[in-house]
Amino acid sequence: MRKNASLLINAIMAIAIVILFVLVLNQKPNTSTPQIIVKSGTETLTKGKLPIAYVNIDSLLLNYQFAKEANVSLVKKQESSRSIVSTKASLLQKEMAEFQKKLENNAFLSRERAEQEQIRLQKKQQELQQLDAKLSQQLGQEQQKMSEELRDTINKFMKEYNKNSKYEMIISNTSSDNILYAAKGYNITKEISKLLNERFSKKK
């Protein structure tokens, strides 16, 4: 009796071991990677993506009101400088033409008087060149100043925008550099442009 009971127990254990072995073999390994869901304004990035975003600088500058106003101001100053130089150059050209005409017609009272007029015109020409160089330098300085202000306001805003560490990295991108391809959810340019303009309008 005991022998039969022992055989029955051994048989049950053997069956249990076989079933356990089969279950282990048929179990699918968990190959899925941890999924990350990152909020990007009103959009949600695709599962499994890293907390990284990028801003298209070309598009941002076209839509950011501060950048547009700075560009308009710079263009006006450039046109003003060009107008000043162009007007003075036109007047000088007329004087030089009159000088040449008088010289050909022997209209000067003396050779000394003709030389004095020539020296005066040469001096005016040098002064015009110096003025052109000065205005170009001032325009360059103004452009650099505006670029620094623009970069500063964007950098400060990006720190404020990411104060909750939503992103580990935010990359600047232009139409032909850096990023060759990225999923749509990584592009936060539209959101940044909107928030920057709201911030700028409040400061005006």
C-alpha positions in Angstrom: 0.0 0.0 0.0 2.8 2.3 1.0 4.7 1.4 -2.1 1.7 2.2 -4.4 1.2 5.6 -2.6 4.9 6.4 -3.1 4.7 5.6 -6.8 1.6 7.7 -7.1 3.3 10.7 -5.4 6.4 10.3 -7.6 4.2 10.2 -10.7 2.4 13.4 -9.7 5.7 15.2 -9.0 7.1 14.1 -12.4 4.0 15.4 -14.2 4.2 18.7 -12.2 7.9 19.1 -13.2 7.1 18.4 -16.9 4.2 21.0 -16.8 6.5 23.6 -15.1 9.2 22.9 -17.7 6.8 23.4 -20.6 5.5 26.6 -19.1 9.0 28.0 -18.7 9.9 27.1 -22.3 6.8 28.7 -23.7 7.1 31.9 -21.8 7.9 34.9 -24.1 10.8 37.0 -22.9 10.0 40.6 -22.1 12.0 42.4 -24.8 10.0 45.7 -24.6 12.0 48.7 -23.5 10.8 51.2 -20.9 8.5 53.7 -22.6 8.7 57.4 -22.0 5.9 59.8 -22.7 6.9 63.4 -22.9 4.4 66.3 -23.0 5.2 69.0 -25.6 2.8 71.8 -25.1 -0.5 70.6 -26.4 1.1 67.6 -28.2 2.4 64.3 -26.8 5.6 62.9 -28.2 5.6 59.4 -29.5 6.1 56.7 -26.9 9.7 55.6 -26.5 11.2 58.9 -27.5 13.7 60.9 -25.5 12.9 64.3 -23.9 14.6 66.3 -26.6 13.1 69.0 -28.8 14.3 71.5 -31.5 13.5 75.0 -32.6 13.9 76.0 -36.3 15.6 79.4 -36.0 14.7 80.6 -39.6 11.0 80.0 -38.9 11.3 81.5 -35.4 12.9 84.8 -36.7 10.2 85.1 -39.4 7.4 84.8 -36.8 8.9 86.5 -33.7 7.6 90.0 -33.5 10.7 91.4 -31.8 12.9 90.0 -34.6 10.7 91.4 -37.3 10.7 94.9 -35.7 14.4 94.8 -35.2 14.9 93.8 -38.8 12.6 96.7 -40.0 14.6 99.2 -37.8 17.9 97.9 -39.2 16.7 98.1 -42.8 15.5 101.7 -42.3 18.9 102.7 -40.9 20.6 101.0 -43.8 18.4 102.9 -46.3 19.0 106.2 -44.4 22.8 105.7 -44.5 22.7 104.7 -48.2 20.6 107.8 -49.0 23.0 110.2 -47.2 26.0 108.8 -49.1 24.2 108.6 -52.4 23.0 112.3 -52.1 26.5 113.5 -51.2 28.1 111.4 -54.0 25.7 112.8 -56.6 26.5 116.4 -55.6 30.2 115.7 -55.7 29.9 114.1 -59.1 28.2 117.3 -60.4 31.0 119.5 -58.9 33.7 117.3 -60.5 31.9 117.4 -63.9 31.8 121.3 -63.6 35.4 121.4 -62.7 36.4 119.2 -65.7 34.3 121.5 -68.0 35.9 124.6 -66.7 39.3 123.0 -67.0 38.7 122.2 -70.6 37.3 125.7 -71.4 40.2 127.4 -69.6 37.6 129.1 -67.3 39.9 129.3 -64.3 41.7 132.6 -63.8 45.0 130.9 -63.1 46.5 127.5 -62.9 46.9 127.9 -59.1 43.1 128.5 -58.8 42.4 125.3 -60.8 44.8 123.3 -58.5 43.0 124.7 -55.4 39.7 123.6 -56.7 41.1 120.1 -57.6 42.5 119.8 -54.0 39.1 120.8 -52.6 37.2 118.2 -54.6 39.7 115.5 -53.7 39.3 116.4 -50.0 35.5 116.1 -50.4 35.9 112.8 -52.0 38.0 111.5 -49.1 35.5 112.8 -46.6 32.7 111.0 -48.4 34.7 107.8 -48.3 35.3 108.3 -44.6 31.6 109.0 -44.0 30.6 105.9 -46.0 33.0 103.8 -43.9 31.8 105.4 -40.6 28.1 104.7 -41.5 28.9 101.1 -42.5 30.7 100.6 -39.2 27.8 102.1 -37.2 25.4 99.9 -39.1 27.5 96.8 -38.4 27.6 97.7 -34.7 23.8 98.2 -34.6 23.3 94.9 -36.3 25.6 93.1 -33.8 23.8 94.8 -30.9 20.3 93.7 -32.2 21.6 90.1 -32.8 22.9 90.0 -29.2 19.6 91.3 -27.8 17.7 88.8 -29.9 19.9 85.9 -28.8 19.7 87.1 -25.2 15.9 87.3 -25.1 15.5 83.9 -26.7 18.1 82.2 -24.4 16.5 83.7 -21.3 13.0 82.6 -22.5 14.2 79.1 -23.2 15.5 78.7 -19.6 12.2 80.0 -18.3 10.3 77.7 -20.7 12.2 74.7 -19.5 12.3 75.5 -15.8 10.4 72.3 -14.9 13.1 70.3 -16.8 10.6 69.0 -19.3 13.4 68.6 -21.8 17.0 67.4 -21.3 18.0 69.2 -24.5 16.6 71.8 -26.8 18.5 72.2 -30.1 18.5 75.1 -32.5 18.2 74.2 -36.1 18.2 76.1 -39.4 16.8 75.0 -42.8 20.1 73.5 -43.9 22.1 72.6 -40.8 22.1 70.2 -37.8 19.0 68.1 -38.1 18.5 66.2 -41.3 15.3 64.4 -40.0 13.2 64.4 -36.9 9.7 63.3 -36.1 7.1 66.0 -36.1 6.6 65.9 -32.3 10.1 67.1 -31.7 9.5 70.4 -33.4 8.4 73.0 -30.8 9.0 76.1 -33.0 5.4 77.0 -33.4 4.8 76.9 -29.6 7.9 78.9 -28.8 7.0 81.5 -31.4 3.6 81.9 -29.9 4.8 82.2 -26.3 7.6 84.6 -27.3 5.2 86.9 -29.0 2.8 86.8 -26.1 5.7 87.7 -23.8 6.9 90.5 -26.1 3.5 92.0 -26.4 3.2 92.2 -22.6 6.5 94.2 -22.4 5.5 96.8 -25.0 
